[in-house]
Amino acid sequence: MKQDTDTFEIDFRQIFRILKNYWYVLVLSTALAATAALIYSTFVATPQYTAKTQVLIKVSASKDDDEITQTMINTAQSLVSTFAVILKSNNVVDTVVDSIPYDYTRSQISSMISASALSGTAVMQIQVTCEDPLHAQVIAMCVREYGIPEIIKIYGAGSVTALGDVDKPTSPSSPDTEKNTLIAAFCGLFLAAAACIVITLLDTKIKTEDDLKAILDVPIIGVIPSLFKEEVEERKHEYSGGKSK
């Protein structure tokens, strides 16, 4: 590390030395952050279950087969965001609310529904996320049942065909305990390392010969040894005793 009145530089060796000196802080911070995330994900966060169903989107085309396939895929993917809005429309959601044997409001059902295009295909995946896996399955079935006719009625051209059944989710989709723990551990390590480096760099006190060499480009002639308080008192006592004689 080199320092003058205008510049301040630090190299990777200096950073490594700082982190090495504070290794226990890094370990402790990483462990605490990971433990906190693990406890939150395991005991505090409410598990969410996601039921999925897929539908095939077919659009009208009148060109050769190769181009039709590519056009169908591109058009289908571009329509997914529009179809997702239709699936969450009041017409569909109100029908779902009236059909299921559960006490959910329109806004609650709407917040559970999402849709996305499967990459490189003309397939749209509808997802329903809920705290109860059975509720998620039933609601997803209703969204698909009432949403497909609404999409065809509004969009007009082409067709939307359901693919397979809606399975009941067997494991939570969130929280992802392993992912949360790893992210928290990394954040704890990063923040602790940053804090140690900043605190060390902001400390301008000269404690060692190396600190003095880093600031002054002059040779060190000698070093005054550091004495503990007990040693100072003992030497004062010896000096005063010797002087009295």
C-alpha positions in Angstrom: 0.0 0.0 0.0 1.3 3.5 -1.0 0.0 6.7 0.3 0.7 10.4 -0.2 -1.3 13.6 0.1 -3.1 13.1 -3.2 -3.3 9.4 -3.9 -4.1 6.1 -2.1 -3.4 2.8 -3.6 -3.9 -0.8 -2.4 -2.8 -4.0 -4.0 -4.3 -7.5 -3.8 -1.6 -8.6 -1.3 -2.7 -6.0 1.1 -6.3 -7.0 0.7 -5.3 -10.6 1.3 -3.5 -9.7 4.5 -6.5 -7.7 5.7 -8.8 -10.6 5.1 -6.4 -13.0 6.7 -6.2 -10.9 9.8 -9.9 -10.8 10.1 -10.7 -14.4 9.0 -12.7 -15.1 12.2 -15.0 -12.2 11.4 -15.6 -13.5 7.9 -16.3 -17.0 9.1 -18.7 -15.8 11.8 -20.6 -13.4 9.5 -21.0 -16.1 6.9 -22.2 -18.6 9.4 -24.7 -16.2 11.0 -26.1 -15.1 7.7 -26.5 -18.7 6.4 -28.1 -19.8 9.7 -30.5 -16.9 9.7 -31.6 -17.7 6.1 -31.9 -21.4 6.9 -34.1 -20.7 10.0 -36.3 -18.2 8.0 -36.8 -20.5 5.1 -37.5 -23.6 7.2 -39.6 -22.2 10.1 -40.8 -18.7 9.2 -41.6 -18.5 5.5 -44.9 -20.0 4.4 -44.4 -22.8 1.8 -45.9 -22.1 -1.6 -47.0 -24.8 -4.0 -47.3 -24.3 -7.8 -49.6 -26.4 -10.0 -48.7 -26.3 -13.7 -50.6 -27.0 -16.9 -49.6 -26.5 -20.5 -51.6 -25.5 -23.6 -50.6 -25.6 -27.2 -51.2 -22.4 -29.2 -52.0 -22.8 -32.9 -52.3 -19.8 -35.2 -53.6 -19.5 -38.7 -51.0 -19.7 -41.5 -51.0 -20.3 -45.2 -47.3 -20.7 -46.2 -45.1 -23.7 -46.7 -44.6 -26.1 -43.8 -41.1 -25.0 -42.6 -42.1 -21.3 -42.5 -45.5 -22.1 -41.0 -43.8 -23.9 -38.0 -41.4 -21.1 -37.3 -44.1 -18.5 -37.7 -46.5 -20.4 -35.5 -43.8 -20.5 -32.7 -42.9 -16.9 -33.0 -46.5 -15.7 -33.1 -47.5 -18.0 -30.2 -44.7 -16.7 -28.0 -45.6 -13.1 -28.8 -49.2 -13.8 -27.8 -48.5 -15.3 -24.4 -48.5 -12.0 -22.5 -51.8 -11.2 -24.1 -53.3 -14.5 -23.2 -52.0 -14.1 -19.6 -54.0 -10.9 -19.3 -57.1 -12.8 -20.6 -56.6 -15.6 -18.1 -56.5 -13.0 -15.3 -59.5 -11.1 -16.6 -62.6 -10.6 -14.5 -64.6 -12.9 -16.7 -62.3 -15.9 -16.2 -61.4 -15.2 -12.5 -65.1 -14.6 -11.5 -66.1 -17.9 -13.0 -63.2 -19.7 -11.2 -64.2 -18.1 -7.9 -67.8 -19.3 -8.4 -66.7 -22.8 -9.4 -64.2 -23.7 -6.6 -65.3 -24.8 -3.1 -62.8 -22.5 -1.5 -63.1 -19.0 0.0 -60.9 -16.8 -2.2 -61.6 -13.4 -3.6 -61.1 -12.2 -7.2 -57.9 -10.4 -6.3 -56.5 -13.4 -4.5 -57.2 -15.8 -7.4 -55.8 -13.3 -9.9 -52.5 -12.9 -7.9 -52.1 -16.7 -8.0 -52.2 -17.0 -11.8 -49.2 -16.5 -14.1 -48.3 -17.7 -17.7 -45.1 -18.0 -19.7 -44.0 -19.4 -23.0 -41.7 -22.5 -23.0 -38.6 -21.5 -24.8 -38.5 -22.4 -28.5 -42.0 -23.8 -28.5 -45.6 -22.8 -29.2 -46.6 -24.0 -25.7 -47.8 -21.7 -23.0 -47.4 -22.9 -19.4 -50.1 -21.7 -16.9 -49.1 -21.7 -13.3 -51.1 -21.3 -10.1 -49.3 -20.7 -6.9 -51.0 -21.2 -3.5 -50.2 -22.2 0.1 -52.3 -25.4 -0.3 -51.2 -27.9 -3.0 -54.7 -29.3 -3.6 -56.1 -25.7 -3.9 -53.4 -24.9 -6.4 -54.3 -28.0 -8.5 -58.1 -27.3 -8.5 -57.7 -23.7 -9.3 -55.2 -24.4 -12.2 -57.8 -26.9 -13.6 -60.5 -24.3 -13.5 -58.3 -21.5 -15.0 -57.5 -23.8 -17.9 -61.1 -25.0 -18.3 -62.6 -21.5 -18.4 -59.6 -19.6 -19.7 -59.2 -21.5 -23.0 -62.7 -20.7 -24.3 -62.3 -17.1 -23.3 -59.0 -16.8 -25.2 -60.5 -18.4 -28.4 -63.5 -16.1 -28.2 -61.5 -13.0 -27.8 -58.6 -13.8 -30.1 -60.7 -15.4 -32.8 -58.2 -17.1 -35.0 -56.3 -20.3 -34.4 -56.9 -22.6 -31.4 -55.6 -23.3 -27.9 -55.4 -27.0 -26.9 -54.8 -28.3 -23.4 -51.9 -30.7 -23.0 -52.1 -33.4 -20.3 -53.6 -33.3 -16.8 -52.9 -30.9 -14.0 -50.9 -32.8 -11.3 -51.1 -32.0 -7.7 -47.7 -30.5 -6.6 -45.9 -32.7 -4.1 -43.2 -30.3 -2.9 -43.1 -26.5 -2.3 -41.9 -24.3 -5.1 -40.8 -21.7 -2.6 -39.0 -20.9 -0.4 -35.9 -22.5 -2.0 -34.0 -23.2 1.3 -30.7 -24.3 -0.3 -30.7 -21.3 -2.7 -31.6 -18.8 0.1 -28.9 -20.2 2.4 -26.2 -20.0 -0.2 -27.2 -16.4 -1.2 -27.3 -15.3 2.4 -23.9 -16.9 3.1 -22.3 -15.2 0.1 -23.9 -11.8 1.1 -22.6 -12.3 4.7 -19.1 -13.0 3.5 -19.1 -10.2 1.0 -20.4 -7.6 3.5 -18.0 -8.7 6.2 -15.0 -8.6 3.8 -16.0 -5.1 2.6 -16.4 -3.8 6.1 -13.0 -5.2 7.2 -11.3 -3.7 4.2 -13.0 -0.3 4.6 -12.4 -0.1 8.4 -8.7 -1.0 7.9 -8.2 1.5 5.1 -9.8 4.3 7.1 -7.6 3.6 10.1 -4.7 6.1 9.6 -2.9 5.2 12.9 0.7 4.0 12.5 1.0 0.8 14.5 3.9 -1.1 12.9 7.1 -0.5 11.1 5.4 -1.7 7.9 2.8 1.1 8.2 5.5 3.7 8.5 7.4 2.3 5.4 4.2 2.4 3.4 3.8 6.1 4.1 7.4 7.5 4.1 9.9 6.6 1.5 12.8 6.9 3.8 15.0 4.3 5.7 14.0 3.3 9.2 16.9 4.0 11.6 15.5 2.5 14.7 12.3 1.4 16.5 11.4 2.4 20.1 10.1 -0.8 21.8 6.6 -0.8 23.3 6.5 -1.3 27.0 3.5 -2.7 29.0 2.2 -0.6 31.8 3.6 -3.0 34.4 7.1 -2.8 32.9 6.9 1.0 32.9 5.9 1.1 36.6 8.6 -1.5 37.5 11.3 0.5 35.7 10.1 3.8 37.3 10.3 2.1 40.7 13.8 0.8 40.0 14.9 4.2 38.8 13.5 6.0 41.8 14.9 3.4 44.2 18.4 3.6 42.6 18.3 7.4 42.7 17.4 7.6 46.4 20.5 5.6 47.2 
